[in-house]
């Protein structure tokens, strides 16, 4: 299984953040967390995604080259479910982390992170990247 995960928050407090996932099959998962690890998976955010495969899925005997994910998240969803202020303006800072995971089977997993969590917890915010909006 191949996954791309995005975590978005206003700060590193561990409260009011989003978790968004897109699989290589373009299956979406979204969750809202009003508090650290206390999530609501019953949300249905207005997300748009696209996946392009350079290879095949689940064929172990061939060689895959990669896959590309595009994920569009409306500002209304970010601002309505985090402490990020809208309308977004230049200089706005928010916390984010992005992960690419590959689970070859139930026993092995590899992954990459935009910013290492420094502990085995994707929900760890203390080392998340700071994203700042640039002026137009």
The first five atom37 places (N, CA, C, CB, O) and aatype in JSON, in Angstrom:
{
  "aatype": [20, 20, 20, 20, 20, 20, 20, 20, 20, 20, 20, 20, 20, 20, 20, 20, 20, 20, 20, 20, 20, 20, 20, 20, 20, 20, 20, 20, 20, 20, 20, 20, 20, 20, 20, 20, 20, 20, 20, 20, 20, 20, 20, 20, 20, 20, 20, 20, 20, 20, 20, 20, 20, 20, 20, 20, 20, 20, 20, 20, 20, 20, 20, 20, 20, 20, 20, 20, 20, 20, 20, 20, 20, 20, 20, 20, 20, 20, 20, 20, 20, 20, 20, 20, 20, 20, 20, 20, 20, 20, 20, 20, 20, 20, 20, 20, 20, 20, 20, 20, 20, 20, 20, 20, 20, 20, 20, 20, 20, 20, 20, 20, 20, 20, 20, 20, 20, 20, 20, 20, 20, 20, 20, 20, 20, 20, 20, 20, 20, 20, 20, 20, 20, 20, 20, 20],
  "atom_mask": [
    [1, 1, 1, 1, 1],
    [1, 1, 1, 1, 1],
    [1, 1, 1, 1, 1],
    [1, 1, 1, 1, 1],
    [1, 1, 1, 1, 1],
    [1, 1, 1, 1, 1],
    [1, 1, 1, 1, 1],
    [1, 1, 1, 1, 1],
    [1, 1, 1, 1, 1],
    [1, 1, 1, 1, 1],
    [1, 1, 1, 1, 1],
    [1, 1, 1, 1, 1],
    [1, 1, 1, 1, 1],
    [1, 1, 1, 1, 1],
    [1, 1, 1, 1, 1],
    [1, 1, 1, 1, 1],
    [1, 1, 1, 1, 1],
    [1, 1, 1, 1, 1],
    [1, 1, 1, 1, 1],
    [1, 1, 1, 1, 1],
    [1, 1, 1, 1, 1],
    [1, 1, 1, 1, 1],
    [1, 1, 1, 1, 1],
    [1, 1, 1, 1, 1],
    [1, 1, 1, 1, 1],
    [1, 1, 1, 1, 1],
    [1, 1, 1, 1, 1],
    [1, 1, 1, 1, 1],
    [1, 1, 1, 1, 1],
    [1, 1, 1, 1, 1],
    [1, 1, 1, 1, 1],
    [1, 1, 1, 1, 1],
    [1, 1, 1, 1, 1],
    [1, 1, 1, 1, 1],
    [1, 1, 1, 1, 1],
    [1, 1, 1, 1, 1],
    [1, 1, 1, 1, 1],
    [1, 1, 1, 1, 1],
    [1, 1, 1, 1, 1],
    [1, 1, 1, 1, 1],
    [1, 1, 1, 1, 1],
    [1, 1, 1, 1, 1],
    [1, 1, 1, 1, 1],
    [1, 1, 1, 1, 1],
    [1, 1, 1, 1, 1],
    [1, 1, 1, 1, 1],
    [1, 1, 1, 1, 1],
    [1, 1, 1, 1, 1],
    [1, 1, 1, 1, 1],
    [1, 1, 1, 1, 1],
    [1, 1, 1, 1, 1],
    [1, 1, 1, 1, 1],
    [1, 1, 1, 1, 1],
    [1, 1, 1, 1, 1],
    [1, 1, 1, 1, 1],
    [1, 1, 1, 1, 1],
    [1, 1, 1, 1, 1],
    [1, 1, 1, 1, 1],
    [1, 1, 1, 1, 1],
    [1, 1, 1, 1, 1],
    [1, 1, 1, 1, 1],
    [1, 1, 1, 1, 1],
    [1, 1, 1, 1, 1],
    [1, 1, 1, 1, 1],
    [1, 1, 1, 1, 1],
    [1, 1, 1, 1, 1],
    [1, 1, 1, 1, 1],
    [1, 1, 1, 1, 1],
    [1, 1, 1, 1, 1],
    [1, 1, 1, 1, 1],
    [1, 1, 1, 1, 1],
    [1, 1, 1, 1, 1],
    [1, 1, 1, 1, 1],
    [1, 1, 1, 1, 1],
    [1, 1, 1, 1, 1],
    [1, 1, 1, 1, 1],
    [1, 1, 1, 1, 1],
    [1, 1, 1, 1, 1],
    [1, 1, 1, 1, 1],
    [1, 1, 1, 1, 1],
    [1, 1, 1, 1, 1],
    [1, 1, 1, 1, 1],
    [1, 1, 1, 1, 1],
    [1, 1, 1, 1, 1],
    [1, 1, 1, 1, 1],
    [1, 1, 1, 1, 1],
    [1, 1, 1, 1, 1],
    [1, 1, 1, 1, 1],
    [1, 1, 1, 1, 1],
    [1, 1, 1, 1, 1],
    [1, 1, 1, 1, 1],
    [1, 1, 1, 1, 1],
    [1, 1, 1, 1, 1],
    [1, 1, 1, 1, 1],
    [1, 1, 1, 1, 1],
    [1, 1, 1, 1, 1],
    [1, 1, 1, 1, 1],
    [1, 1, 1, 1, 1],
    [1, 1, 1, 1, 1],
    [1, 1, 1, 1, 1],
    [1, 1, 1, 1, 1],
    [1, 1, 1, 1, 1],
    [1, 1, 1, 1, 1],
    [1, 1, 1, 1, 1],
    [1, 1, 1, 1, 1],
    [1, 1, 1, 1, 1],
    [1, 1, 1, 1, 1],
    [1, 1, 1, 1, 1],
    [1, 1, 1, 1, 1],
    [1, 1, 1, 1, 1],
    [1, 1, 1, 1, 1],
    [1, 1, 1, 1, 1],
    [1, 1, 1, 1, 1],
    [1, 1, 1, 1, 1],
    [1, 1, 1, 1, 1],
    [1, 1, 1, 1, 1],
    [1, 1, 1, 1, 1],
    [1, 1, 1, 1, 1],
    [1, 1, 1, 1, 1],
    [1, 1, 1, 1, 1],
    [1, 1, 1, 1, 1],
    [1, 1, 1, 1, 1],
    [1, 1, 1, 1, 1],
    [1, 1, 1, 1, 1],
    [1, 1, 1, 1, 1],
    [1, 1, 1, 1, 1],
    [1, 1, 1, 1, 1],
    [1, 1, 1, 1, 1],
    [1, 1, 1, 1, 1],
    [1, 1, 1, 1, 1],
    [1, 1, 1, 1, 1],
    [1, 1, 1, 1, 1],
    [1, 1, 1, 1, 1],
    [1, 1, 1, 1, 1],
    [1, 1, 1, 1, 1],
    [1, 1, 1, 1, 1]
  ],
  "atom_positions": [
    [[0.84, -1.17, 0.0], [0.0, 0.0, 0.0], [0.89, 1.24, 0.0], [-0.96, -0.01, 1.21], [1.89, 1.29, 0.71]],
    [[0.53, 2.22, -0.8], [1.26, 3.47, -0.88], [0.34, 4.59, -0.41], [1.77, 3.73, -2.33], [-0.79, 4.7, -0.87]],
    [[0.84, 5.42, 0.52], [0.04, 6.5, 1.07], [0.83, 7.81, 1.07], [-0.41, 6.16, 2.49], [2.05, 7.82, 1.22]],
    [[0.1, 8.9, 0.89], [0.61, 10.25, 1.05], [-0.25, 10.89, 2.12], [0.58, 11.06, -0.31], [-1.47, 10.96, 1.98]],
    [[0.38, 11.37, 3.21], [-0.36, 11.95, 4.32], [0.06, 13.39, 4.55], [-0.15, 11.13, 5.6], [1.24, 13.74, 4.43]],
    [[-0.91, 14.23, 4.88], [-0.66, 15.64, 5.19], [-1.32, 15.94, 6.52], [-1.19, 16.59, 4.06], [-2.47, 15.58, 6.76]],
    [[-0.58, 16.61, 7.4], [-1.1, 17.09, 8.67], [-1.0, 18.62, 8.65], [-0.33, 16.47, 9.9], [0.07, 19.15, 8.34]],
    [[-2.09, 19.32, 8.97], [-2.11, 20.78, 8.95], [-2.65, 21.32, 10.26], [-2.96, 21.28, 7.79], [-3.64, 20.83, 10.79]],
    [[-1.98, 22.35, 10.79], [-2.4, 23.0, 12.04], [-1.91, 24.44, 12.05], [-1.87, 22.22, 13.28], [-1.06, 24.82, 11.25]],
    [[-2.43, 25.22, 12.96], [-1.98, 26.6, 13.11], [-0.67, 26.66, 13.88], [-3.06, 27.44, 13.82], [0.17, 27.52, 13.61]],
    [[-0.5, 25.76, 14.84], [0.68, 25.8, 15.7], [1.04, 24.37, 16.1], [0.45, 26.68, 16.96], [0.51, 23.41, 15.53]],
    [[1.94, 24.23, 17.05], [2.35, 22.89, 17.47], [1.7, 22.47, 18.78], [3.86, 22.84, 17.61], [2.27, 21.66, 19.51]],
    [[0.54, 22.99, 19.09], [-0.13, 22.68, 20.36], [-0.73, 21.27, 20.38], [-1.21, 23.7, 20.63], [-1.02, 20.74, 21.45]],
    [[-0.93, 20.67, 19.21], [-1.56, 19.35, 19.17], [-3.07, 19.41, 19.26], [-1.04, 18.51, 20.28], [-3.72, 18.39, 19.48]],
    [[-3.63, 20.61, 19.08], [-5.09, 20.71, 19.08], [-5.55, 21.36, 17.78], [-5.59, 21.53, 20.31], [-4.85, 22.18, 17.19]],
    [[-6.75, 20.98, 17.35], [-7.4, 21.5, 16.14], [-6.49, 21.37, 14.92], [-7.79, 22.96, 16.34], [-5.96, 22.36, 14.41]],
    [[-6.34, 20.14, 14.47], [-5.55, 19.9, 13.27], [-6.25, 18.9, 12.36], [-4.15, 19.39, 13.64], [-7.18, 18.21, 12.76]],
    [[-5.77, 18.85, 11.12], [-6.34, 17.99, 10.09], [-5.34, 16.92, 9.71], [-6.75, 18.81, 8.86], [-4.13, 17.15, 9.69]],
    [[-5.85, 15.74, 9.4], [-5.06, 14.69, 8.79], [-5.75, 14.33, 7.48], [-4.92, 13.43, 9.74], [-6.93, 14.0, 7.45]],
    [[-4.98, 14.39, 6.39], [-5.51, 14.1, 5.06], [-4.62, 13.05, 4.42], [-5.59, 15.39, 4.17], [-3.39, 13.15, 4.48]],
    [[-5.22, 12.05, 3.8], [-4.45, 10.99, 3.16], [-4.99, 10.75, 1.75], [-4.51, 9.69, 3.99], [-6.19, 10.85, 1.48]],
    [[-4.05, 10.41, 0.86], [-4.4, 9.98, -0.49], [-3.59, 8.73, -0.77], [-4.12, 11.11, -1.57], [-2.37, 8.71, -0.58]],
    [[-4.26, 7.66, -1.21], [-3.55, 6.44, -1.57], [-3.17, 6.48, -3.04], [-4.41, 5.18, -1.25], [-3.65, 7.33, -3.79]],
    [[-2.33, 5.56, -3.44], [-1.93, 5.46, -4.85], [-3.12, 5.1, -5.74], [-0.82, 4.41, -5.01], [-3.07, 5.29, -6.96]],
    [[-4.18, 4.58, -5.16], [-5.42, 4.31, -5.9], [-6.35, 5.52, -5.9], [-6.13, 3.1, -5.29], [-7.49, 5.44, -6.37]],
    [[-5.87, 6.64, -5.36], [-6.63, 7.89, -5.25], [-7.83, 7.76, -4.31], [-7.11, 8.33, -6.63], [-8.88, 8.35, -4.54]],
    [[-7.66, 6.97, -3.25], [-8.67, 6.87, -2.2], [-8.32, 7.89, -1.13], [-8.74, 5.4, -1.61], [-7.19, 7.94, -0.65]],
    [[-9.31, 8.7, -0.75], [-9.1, 9.77, 0.23], [-9.52, 9.33, 1.63], [-9.86, 11.03, -0.17], [-10.47, 8.57, 1.8]],
    [[-8.79, 9.84, 2.61], [-9.16, 9.71, 4.01], [-8.96, 11.08, 4.62], [-8.31, 8.6, 4.77], [-7.95, 11.73, 4.36]],
    [[-9.92, 11.54, 5.42], [-9.76, 12.81, 6.11], [-10.27, 12.69, 7.53], [-10.5, 13.95, 5.35], [-11.22, 11.96, 7.81]],
    [[-9.62, 13.43, 8.42], [-10.01, 13.42, 9.83], [-9.71, 14.78, 10.44], [-9.28, 12.29, 10.6], [-8.76, 15.46, 10.06]],
    [[-10.54, 15.15, 11.4], [-10.36, 16.37, 12.18], [-10.02, 15.97, 13.6], [-11.63, 17.28, 12.14], [-10.66, 15.09, 14.16]],
    [[-9.02, 16.61, 14.18], [-8.6, 16.32, 15.55], [-8.76, 17.57, 16.4], [-7.13, 15.81, 15.58], [-7.94, 18.48, 16.3]],
    [[-9.8, 17.64, 17.24], [-9.95, 18.79, 18.12], [-8.92, 18.79, 19.25], [-11.36, 18.81, 18.71], [-8.64, 19.83, 19.84]],
    [[-8.35, 17.62, 19.53], [-7.3, 17.48, 20.54], [-6.34, 16.4, 20.07], [-7.9, 17.13, 21.95], [-6.67, 15.58, 19.2]],
    [[-5.15, 16.39, 20.64], [-4.11, 15.46, 20.24], [-4.62, 14.02, 20.23], [-2.91, 15.59, 21.17], [-5.04, 13.49, 21.26]],
    [[-4.58, 13.4, 19.06], [-4.96, 12.0, 18.83], [-6.42, 11.69, 19.17], [-4.08, 11.1, 19.63], [-6.79, 10.52, 19.27]],
    [[-7.25, 12.69, 19.34], [-8.68, 12.48, 19.58], [-9.41, 12.96, 18.33], [-9.19, 13.24, 20.88], [-9.88, 14.09, 18.26]],
    [[-9.49, 12.06, 17.34], [-9.96, 12.45, 16.03], [-11.39, 12.1, 15.72], [-9.11, 11.85, 15.03], [-12.01, 11.25, 16.35]],
    [[-11.9, 12.79, 14.72], [-13.23, 12.56, 14.18], [-13.05, 12.16, 12.72], [-14.16, 13.82, 14.33], [-12.7, 13.0, 11.88]],
    [[-13.29, 10.9, 12.41], [-13.14, 10.4, 11.05], [-14.44, 10.5, 10.26], [-12.66, 8.97, 11.07], [-14.49, 10.09, 9.1]],
    [[-15.49, 11.03, 10.87], [-16.79, 11.12, 10.2], [-16.91, 12.4, 9.37], [-17.91, 11.07, 11.23], [-17.99, 12.7, 8.86]],
    [[-15.83, 13.13, 9.23], [-15.88, 14.35, 8.42], [-15.81, 13.99, 6.94], [-14.73, 15.31, 8.8], [-15.43, 12.88, 6.57]],
    [[-16.17, 14.93, 6.13], [-16.09, 14.74, 4.69], [-15.71, 16.08, 4.08], [-17.45, 14.19, 4.09], [-16.55, 16.81, 3.56]],
    [[-14.42, 16.41, 4.17], [-13.94, 17.69, 3.69], [-14.06, 17.79, 2.17], [-12.49, 17.91, 4.13], [-14.06, 16.77, 1.47]],
    [[-14.17, 18.99, 1.68], [-14.26, 19.26, 0.24], [-12.86, 19.24, -0.36], [-14.97, 20.62, -0.03], [-12.28, 20.29, -0.63]],
    [[-12.32, 18.05, -0.55], [-10.98, 17.88, -1.09], [-11.05, 17.45, -2.54], [-10.18, 16.86, -0.26], [-12.03, 16.83, -2.97]],
    [[-10.01, 17.77, -3.28], [-9.86, 17.24, -4.64], [-8.48, 16.63, -4.74], [-10.07, 18.35, -5.72], [-7.51, 17.19, -4.23]],
    [[-8.38, 15.49, -5.4], [-7.09, 14.83, -5.53], [-6.95, 14.2, -6.91], [-6.91, 13.77, -4.43], [-7.93, 13.92, -7.6]],
    [[-5.71, 13.99, -7.28], [-5.39, 13.29, -8.51], [-4.11, 12.5, -8.27], [-5.24, 14.28, -9.72], [-3.22, 12.95, -7.56]],
    [[-4.02, 11.32, -8.88], [-2.85, 10.47, -8.76], [-2.43, 10.03, -10.15], [-3.13, 9.24, -7.85], [-3.26, 9.64, -10.97]],
    [[-1.13, 10.09, -10.4], [-0.56, 9.59, -11.64], [0.47, 8.54, -11.28], [0.08, 10.74, -12.49], [1.39, 8.8, -10.51]],
    [[0.31, 7.34, -11.82], [1.23, 6.24, -11.56], [2.23, 6.11, -12.7], [0.46, 4.92, -11.38], [1.87, 6.22, -13.87]],
    [[3.48, 5.89, -12.34], [4.5, 5.55, -13.32], [4.9, 4.12, -13.02], [5.74, 6.55, -13.26], [5.97, 3.87, -12.45]],
    [[4.07, 3.19, -13.4], [4.23, 1.78, -13.1], [2.87, 1.17, -12.86], [5.15, 1.57, -11.88], [1.86, 1.68, -13.33]],
    [[2.85, 0.07, -12.13], [1.61, -0.64, -11.83], [1.51, -0.85, -10.33], [1.53, -1.99, -12.58], [2.52, -0.84, -9.62]],
    [[0.31, -1.03, -9.87], [0.09, -1.3, -8.44], [0.01, -2.8, -8.19], [-1.18, -0.6, -7.95], [-0.57, -3.55, -8.98]],
    [[0.6, -3.21, -7.08], [0.45, -4.58, -6.57], [0.9, -5.67, -7.53], [-0.97, -4.82, -6.22], [0.35, -6.77, -7.52]],
    [[1.88, -5.38, -8.34], [2.52, -6.4, -9.17], [3.97, -6.48, -8.73], [2.39, -6.08, -10.71], [4.8, -5.68, -9.17]],
    [[4.27, -7.4, -7.89], [5.6, -7.48, -7.28], [6.7, -7.84, -8.27], [5.58, -8.49, -6.19], [7.88, -7.59, -8.0]],
    [[6.36, -8.42, -9.41], [7.38, -8.89, -10.35], [7.81, -7.83, -11.36], [6.88, -10.09, -11.08], [8.74, -8.06, -12.14]],
    [[7.15, -6.66, -11.37], [7.58, -5.61, -12.29], [8.24, -4.48, -11.5], [6.38, -5.07, -13.12], [8.25, -4.49, -10.27]],
    [[8.8, -3.53, -12.22], [9.49, -2.42, -11.58], [8.66, -1.15, -11.74], [10.9, -2.22, -12.17], [8.35, -0.74, -12.86]],
    [[8.31, -0.55, -10.62], [7.58, 0.71, -10.63], [8.58, 1.86, -10.5], [6.52, 0.77, -9.49], [9.61, 1.73, -9.85]],
    [[8.26, 2.97, -11.13], [9.15, 4.13, -11.09], [8.71, 5.17, -10.09], [9.26, 4.74, -12.46], [9.54, 5.93, -9.59]],
    [[7.44, 5.24, -9.8], [6.97, 6.22, -8.83], [5.51, 6.57, -9.03], [7.81, 7.47, -8.91], [4.82, 5.99, -9.86]],
    [[5.07, 7.54, -8.25], [3.71, 8.03, -8.37], [3.67, 9.47, -7.91], [2.72, 7.16, -7.56], [4.49, 9.9, -7.09]],
    [[2.71, 10.22, -8.43], [2.58, 11.64, -8.12], [1.18, 11.88, -7.58], [2.86, 12.52, -9.38], [0.2, 11.36, -8.1]],
    [[1.11, 12.69, -6.52], [-0.17, 13.02, -5.9], [-0.36, 14.53, -5.96], [-0.22, 12.52, -4.43], [0.56, 15.3, -5.72]],
    [[-1.58, 14.92, -6.28], [-1.96, 16.33, -6.19], [-3.17, 16.38, -5.27], [-2.28, 16.95, -7.61], [-4.14, 15.64, -5.45]],
    [[-3.11, 17.26, -4.27], [-4.19, 17.38, -3.29], [-4.55, 18.85, -3.14], [-3.77, 16.77, -1.91], [-3.69, 19.67, -2.81]],
    [[-5.81, 19.18, -3.37], [-6.3, 20.54, -3.21], [-7.2, 20.59, -1.98], [-7.07, 21.02, -4.47], [-8.17, 19.84, -1.87]],
    [[-6.85, 21.48, -1.05], [-7.6, 21.64, 0.19], [-8.09, 23.09, 0.25], [-6.71, 21.28, 1.46], [-7.27, 24.01, 0.3]],
    [[-9.39, 23.31, 0.24], [-9.9, 24.69, 0.31], [-9.5, 25.37, 1.62], [-11.42, 24.7, 0.16], [-9.48, 24.75, 2.68]],
    [[-9.19, 26.66, 1.52], [-8.87, 27.41, 2.74], [-10.02, 27.36, 3.73], [-8.52, 28.86, 2.39], [-9.79, 27.38, 4.94]],
    [[-11.25, 27.31, 3.25], [-12.4, 27.27, 4.17], [-12.33, 26.04, 5.07], [-13.72, 27.27, 3.38], [-12.74, 26.11, 6.23]],
    [[-11.83, 24.91, 4.56], [-11.69, 23.71, 5.38], [-10.56, 23.87, 6.4], [-11.44, 22.47, 4.49], [-10.69, 23.47, 7.56]],
    [[-9.45, 24.44, 5.96], [-8.31, 24.64, 6.87], [-8.69, 25.62, 7.97], [-7.07, 25.16, 6.1], [-8.49, 25.33, 9.15]],
    [[-9.23, 26.77, 7.59], [-9.56, 27.79, 8.58], [-10.75, 27.42, 9.45], [-9.84, 29.1, 7.89], [-10.81, 27.81, 10.62]],
    [[-11.68, 26.67, 8.9], [-12.86, 26.28, 9.67], [-12.6, 25.17, 10.67], [-13.93, 25.85, 8.75], [-13.41, 24.95, 11.57]],
    [[-11.47, 24.47, 10.53], [-11.2, 23.32, 11.4], [-9.86, 23.39, 12.13], [-11.26, 22.05, 10.59], [-9.47, 22.44, 12.8]],
    [[-9.16, 24.5, 12.0], [-7.92, 24.74, 12.74], [-7.98, 26.16, 13.29], [-6.64, 24.52, 11.83], [-9.01, 26.83, 13.17]],
    [[-6.92, 26.6, 13.88], [-6.84, 27.98, 14.37], [-6.21, 28.91, 13.34], [-6.06, 28.03, 15.67], [-5.88, 30.05, 13.66]],
    [[-6.02, 28.44, 12.1], [-5.47, 29.28, 11.03], [-6.49, 30.36, 10.7], [-5.11, 28.42, 9.77], [-7.68, 30.07, 10.52]],
    [[-6.03, 31.61, 10.61], [-6.92, 32.74, 10.34], [-7.17, 32.9, 8.85], [-6.34, 34.02, 10.92], [-6.25, 32.78, 8.04]],
    [[-8.41, 33.18, 8.5], [-8.77, 33.48, 7.11], [-9.4, 34.85, 7.05], [-9.74, 32.41, 6.54], [-9.98, 35.29, 8.04]],
    [[-9.3, 35.54, 5.94], [-8.66, 35.07, 4.71], [-7.15, 35.01, 4.88], [-9.03, 35.98, 3.53], [-6.57, 35.81, 5.62]],
    [[-6.51, 34.07, 4.19], [-5.06, 33.95, 4.3], [-4.38, 35.16, 3.67], [-4.58, 32.65, 3.63], [-4.78, 35.65, 2.62]],
    [[-3.33, 35.61, 4.34], [-2.58, 36.77, 3.85], [-1.1, 36.44, 3.85], [-2.86, 38.03, 4.7], [-0.66, 35.52, 4.53]],
    [[-0.33, 37.2, 3.08], [1.12, 37.03, 3.06], [1.66, 37.12, 4.48], [1.79, 38.1, 2.14], [1.25, 37.98, 5.26]],
    [[2.58, 36.25, 4.8], [3.16, 36.22, 6.14], [2.47, 35.24, 7.07], [3.12, 37.58, 6.73], [3.0, 34.92, 8.14]],
    [[1.28, 34.74, 6.69], [0.59, 33.76, 7.52], [1.49, 32.54, 7.7], [-0.77, 33.35, 6.87], [2.04, 32.01, 6.74]],
    [[1.62, 32.1, 8.94], [2.4, 30.9, 9.23], [1.5, 29.82, 9.78], [3.54, 31.2, 10.21], [0.58, 30.09, 10.56]],
    [[1.76, 28.61, 9.38], [1.04, 27.46, 9.91], [2.0, 26.29, 9.98], [-0.2, 27.11, 9.03], [3.06, 26.31, 9.36]],
    [[1.63, 25.27, 10.75], [2.46, 24.08, 10.88], [1.93, 23.01, 9.95], [2.49, 23.58, 12.35], [0.73, 22.87, 9.75]],
    [[2.87, 22.23, 9.39], [2.49, 21.16, 8.47], [3.53, 20.07, 8.51], [2.32, 21.7, 7.03], [4.71, 20.31, 8.78]],
    [[3.09, 18.87, 8.25], [4.02, 17.79, 7.99], [3.41, 16.91, 6.91], [4.33, 16.97, 9.29], [2.19, 16.77, 6.81]],
    [[4.29, 16.32, 6.13], [3.89, 15.51, 4.98], [4.68, 14.21, 5.05], [4.12, 16.26, 3.62], [5.88, 14.22, 5.32]],
    [[3.99, 13.11, 4.81], [4.63, 11.8, 4.85], [4.3, 11.01, 3.59], [4.18, 11.02, 6.11], [3.19, 11.09, 3.07]],
    [[5.27, 10.26, 3.12], [5.05, 9.29, 2.05], [5.37, 7.93, 2.65], [5.92, 9.59, 0.77], [6.48, 7.7, 3.11]],
    [[4.39, 7.04, 2.63], [4.55, 5.73, 3.24], [4.35, 4.63, 2.22], [3.57, 5.56, 4.4], [3.52, 4.74, 1.32]],
    [[5.12, 3.59, 2.36], [4.96, 2.42, 1.53], [4.98, 1.19, 2.43], [6.07, 2.34, 0.43], [5.95, 0.94, 3.14]],
    [[3.9, 0.44, 2.38], [3.78, -0.79, 3.16], [3.83, -1.95, 2.18], [2.45, -0.81, 4.01], [2.84, -2.27, 1.52]],
    [[4.99, -2.57, 2.1], [5.17, -3.68, 1.17], [4.32, -4.88, 1.58], [6.64, -4.09, 1.09], [3.79, -5.6, 0.73]],
    [[4.2, -5.09, 2.88], [3.37, -6.15, 3.42], [3.01, -5.76, 4.85], [4.1, -7.54, 3.37], [3.31, -4.65, 5.28]],
    [[2.39, -6.65, 5.57], [1.94, -6.32, 6.93], [3.09, -6.15, 7.92], [1.01, -7.39, 7.44], [2.9, -5.61, 9.0]],
    [[4.28, -6.62, 7.56], [5.4, -6.59, 8.49], [6.42, -5.49, 8.21], [6.1, -7.91, 8.47], [7.17, -5.11, 9.11]],
    [[6.46, -4.98, 6.99], [7.48, -3.99, 6.67], [6.86, -2.72, 6.11], [8.49, -4.57, 5.68], [5.87, -2.75, 5.38]],
    [[7.48, -1.61, 6.48], [7.0, -0.3, 6.06], [8.19, 0.63, 5.92], [5.96, 0.27, 7.07], [9.13, 0.56, 6.71]],
    [[8.16, 1.49, 4.93], [9.18, 2.53, 4.8], [8.47, 3.85, 4.58], [10.17, 2.22, 3.62], [7.32, 3.89, 4.12]],
    [[9.15, 4.92, 4.91], [8.51, 6.21, 4.76], [9.49, 7.35, 4.74], [7.54, 6.42, 5.85], [10.65, 7.22, 5.12]],
    [[8.99, 8.48, 4.28], [9.74, 9.72, 4.23], [8.88, 10.81, 4.82], [10.17, 10.07, 2.77], [7.66, 10.77, 4.73]],
    [[9.53, 11.8, 5.44], [8.79, 12.9, 6.05], [9.37, 14.22, 5.59], [8.82, 12.79, 7.58], [10.58, 14.34, 5.37]],
    [[8.52, 15.23, 5.45], [8.99, 16.58, 5.2], [9.87, 17.02, 6.36], [7.8, 17.56, 5.0], [10.95, 17.58, 6.15]],
    [[9.41, 16.77, 7.56], [10.16, 17.11, 8.77], [10.1, 15.92, 9.71], [9.59, 18.4, 9.44], [9.0, 15.5, 10.09]],
    [[11.25, 15.36, 10.11], [11.21, 14.18, 10.97], [10.52, 14.48, 12.3], [12.64, 13.66, 11.23], [10.73, 15.54, 12.89]],
    [[9.7, 13.55, 12.75], [8.94, 13.76, 13.99], [9.78, 13.6, 15.24], [7.78, 12.8, 14.04], [9.39, 14.06, 16.32]],
    [[10.93, 12.96, 15.12], [11.87, 12.7, 16.23], [11.32, 11.75, 17.28], [12.25, 13.99, 16.88], [11.95, 11.53, 18.31]],
    [[10.15, 11.19, 17.02], [9.61, 10.1, 17.82], [8.62, 9.35, 16.94], [8.91, 10.63, 19.14], [8.13, 9.91, 15.96]],
    [[8.33, 8.1, 17.26], [7.46, 7.3, 16.37], [5.98, 7.68, 16.48], [7.63, 5.81, 16.69], [5.17, 6.91, 16.99]],
    [[5.65, 8.89, 16.0], [4.28, 9.38, 16.1], [4.05, 10.41, 14.99], [4.01, 10.0, 17.51], [4.61, 11.5, 15.02]],
    [[3.22, 10.05, 14.02], [2.93, 10.99, 12.94], [2.2, 12.23, 13.44], [2.1, 10.31, 11.87], [2.2, 13.26, 12.76]],
    [[1.59, 12.14, 14.61], [0.84, 13.27, 15.17], [1.72, 14.18, 16.02], [-0.32, 12.76, 15.99], [1.2, 15.09, 16.67]],
    [[3.01, 13.95, 16.04], [3.93, 14.79, 16.82], [4.12, 16.13, 16.13], [5.3, 14.09, 17.01], [4.46, 16.18, 14.95]],
    [[3.89, 17.21, 16.85], [3.94, 18.55, 16.25], [5.21, 19.32, 16.58], [2.77, 19.33, 16.7], [5.5, 20.29, 15.88]],
    [[5.96, 18.96, 17.58], [7.08, 19.78, 18.03], [8.13, 20.03, 16.96], [7.73, 19.13, 19.2], [8.85, 21.02, 17.03]],
    [[8.24, 19.16, 15.98], [9.25, 19.34, 14.94], [8.62, 19.53, 13.55], [10.2, 18.14, 14.92], [9.32, 19.43, 12.54]],
    [[7.33, 19.79, 13.5], [6.66, 19.98, 12.21], [7.21, 21.21, 11.5], [5.14, 20.11, 12.4], [7.69, 22.15, 12.13]],
    [[7.13, 21.19, 10.18], [7.62, 22.32, 9.38], [6.72, 23.54, 9.57], [7.68, 21.93, 7.89], [5.53, 23.42, 9.85]],
    [[7.31, 24.71, 9.42], [6.57, 25.96, 9.43], [6.41, 26.4, 7.98], [7.29, 27.07, 10.3], [7.39, 26.59, 7.27]],
    [[5.16, 26.56, 7.56], [4.86, 27.02, 6.21], [4.45, 28.47, 6.31], [3.74, 26.15, 5.53], [3.57, 28.82, 7.1]],
    [[5.08, 29.31, 5.52], [4.74, 30.74, 5.51], [4.33, 31.16, 4.11], [5.95, 31.61, 6.0], [5.01, 30.86, 3.13]],
    [[3.19, 31.85, 4.03], [2.72, 32.32, 2.74], [3.52, 33.52, 2.27], [1.23, 32.67, 2.8], [3.71, 34.49, 3.01]],
    [[3.99, 33.45, 1.06], [4.78, 34.54, 0.48], [3.85, 35.54, -0.18], [5.82, 34.01, -0.54], [2.74, 35.2, -0.57]],
    [[4.31, 36.8, -0.31], [3.5, 37.78, -1.03], [3.4, 37.42, -2.51], [4.08, 39.18, -0.87], [4.28, 36.75, -3.05]],
    [[2.35, 37.86, -3.14], [2.18, 37.6, -4.58], [3.14, 38.41, -5.39], [0.76, 37.9, -5.01], [3.13, 38.32, -6.61]]
  ]
}
